[in-house]
């Protein structure tokens, strides 16, 4: 049984041979070590003690202990509530980051799989066909932030955040934005000043709360409010971005092949940027309550840790392809249950493929990258 947020409750059958499933999940709740420069100078409070490694490279920003536990429970609920078949599960991980590998292992354990290999294929997640230059990335980022809805009133929320975090050695947040006091952007088109700081604190608030780590005197409602600012930053960074879309073309091709031809249930451990690119390509929408205000009408598409997209194709019944946004609402309840919200439904595999083709045409070089995935060059 799954609860579709804001919709209805449905009972869906367990996976069968005819029903093919693919799950693309963002990694665990992680430490934000390495991002400390974005928050430390602006608060009079101590930063969270994540209890993980603070090294650079792939050892940067490991899963927290509670973050791994969440992914184990996620694996169990994917079987119990969504019908994923442990006997046919195959795992793929972006080899660039340890947290993706740990996430895959945790889901595997939650699905009660004793051992199965994890495929590491850097070309799958970072294809060399991506030739998008910095000028295009800048133009895309600026264009997205020009239309992405704000999650709240900027000045009001900035003042509230200041009261919570105190004044750090870098001074008051409102002074970062200059005399006009509005949102400012850096030379890469990304939020700077108070907006960047507010997004960073929103991330730390949610990650520490989800990890059972004390950080600031803040309510759950405030955590969700400021995390929505983090979702806004990430949305503008990842969605509608040609470089990011091209980066996911090989993975999208792999998902399509799996839904059409494979009996395996493929599970990919990735990042929020992967999920955001699929939203751009396929026109997906979700609200992710309570991580964005209803007023944004599903346009911010938050991707909290552990959130994922479940692709399903049933070629013996209605032949539809559905995409479901699956995520965890962090509320410290004793019962662990994932939430779900339909992000798109395509009436047939042909309609799904046509949507992919239409999406690829919107981004320079995306179709060429996607076509290259059909016949990768081995080196």
Rosetta blueprint (number, residue, H / E / L):
1 X L
2 X E
3 X E
4 X E
5 X L
6 X L
7 X L
8 X L
9 X E
10 X E
11 X L
12 X L
13 X L
14 X L
15 X L
16 X L
17 X L
18 X L
19 X E
20 X E
21 X E
22 X E
23 X E
24 X E
25 X E
26 X E
27 X L
28 X L
29 X L
30 X E
31 X L
32 X L
33 X L
34 X L
35 X L
36 X H
37 X H
38 X H
39 X L
40 X H
41 X H
42 X H
43 X L
44 X L
45 X L
46 X L
47 X L
48 X L
49 X L
50 X L
51 X L
52 X L
53 X L
54 X L
55 X L
56 X L
57 X H
58 X H
59 X H
60 X L
61 X L
62 X L
63 X E
64 X L
65 X H
66 X H
67 X H
68 X H
69 X H
70 X H
71 X H
72 X H
73 X H
74 X H
75 X H
76 X H
77 X H
78 X H
79 X H
80 X H
81 X H
82 X H
83 X L
84 X L
85 X L
86 X H
87 X H
88 X H
89 X E
90 X E
91 X E
92 X E
93 X E
94 X L
95 X L
96 X L
97 X L
98 X H
99 X H
100 X H
101 X H
102 X H
103 X H
104 X H
105 X H
106 X H
107 X H
108 X H
109 X H
110 X H
111 X L
112 X L
113 X L
114 X L
115 X L
116 X L
117 X L
118 X E
119 X E
120 X E
121 X L
122 X H
123 X H
124 X H
125 X H
126 X L
127 X L
128 X L
129 X L
130 X L
131 X L
132 X L
133 X L
134 X H
135 X H
136 X H
137 X H
138 X H
139 X H
140 X H
141 X H
142 X H
143 X H
144 X H
145 X H
146 X H
147 X H
148 X L
149 X L
150 X L
151 X L
152 X L
153 X L
154 X H
155 X H
156 X H
157 X H
158 X H
159 X H
160 X H
161 X H
162 X H
163 X H
164 X H
165 X H
166 X L
167 X L
168 X E
169 X L
170 X L
171 X E
172 X L
173 X H
174 X H
175 X H
176 X H
177 X H
178 X L
179 X L
180 X L
181 X L
182 X L
183 X L
184 X L
185 X E
186 X L
187 X L
188 X L
189 X L
190 X L
191 X E
192 X L
193 X H
194 X H
195 X H
196 X H
197 X H
198 X H
199 X H
200 X H
201 X H
202 X H
203 X H
204 X H
205 X H
206 X H
207 X H
208 X H
209 X H
210 X H
211 X L
212 X L
213 X L
214 X L
215 X L
216 X L
217 X L
218 X L
219 X L
220 X H
221 X H
222 X H
223 X H
224 X H
225 X H
226 X H
227 X H
228 X H
229 X H
230 X H
231 X H
232 X H
233 X H
234 X H
235 X H
236 X H
237 X H
238 X H
239 X L
240 X L
241 X L
242 X H
243 X H
244 X H
245 X H
246 X H
247 X H
248 X L
249 X H
250 X H
251 X H
252 X H
253 X H
254 X H
255 X H
256 X H
257 X H
258 X H
259 X H
260 X H
261 X H
262 X L
263 X L
264 X L
265 X E
266 X E
267 X E
268 X E
269 X E
270 X E
271 X L
272 X H
273 X H
274 X H
275 X H
276 X H
277 X H
278 X H
279 X H
280 X H
281 X H
282 X H
283 X L
284 X L
285 X L
286 X L
287 X L
288 X L
289 X L
290 X L
291 X L
292 X L
293 X L
294 X H
295 X H
296 X H
297 X L
298 X L
299 X L
300 X L
301 X L
302 X L
303 X L
304 X L
305 X L
306 X L
307 X L
308 X E
309 X E
310 X E
311 X E
312 X E
313 X E
314 X E
315 X L
316 X L
317 X L
318 X L
319 X L
320 X L
321 X E
322 X E
323 X E
324 X E
325 X E
326 X E
327 X E
328 X L
329 X L
330 X L
331 X L
332 X L
333 X L
334 X L
335 X L
336 X L
337 X L
338 X L
339 X E
340 X E
341 X E
342 X E
343 X E
344 X E
345 X E
346 X E
347 X L
348 X L
349 X H
350 X H
351 X H
352 X H
353 X H
354 X H
355 X H
356 X H
357 X H
358 X H
359 X H
360 X H
361 X H
362 X L
363 X L
364 X L
365 X L
366 X H
367 X H
368 X H
369 X H
370 X H
371 X H
372 X H
373 X H
374 X H
375 X H
376 X L
377 X L
378 X L
379 X L
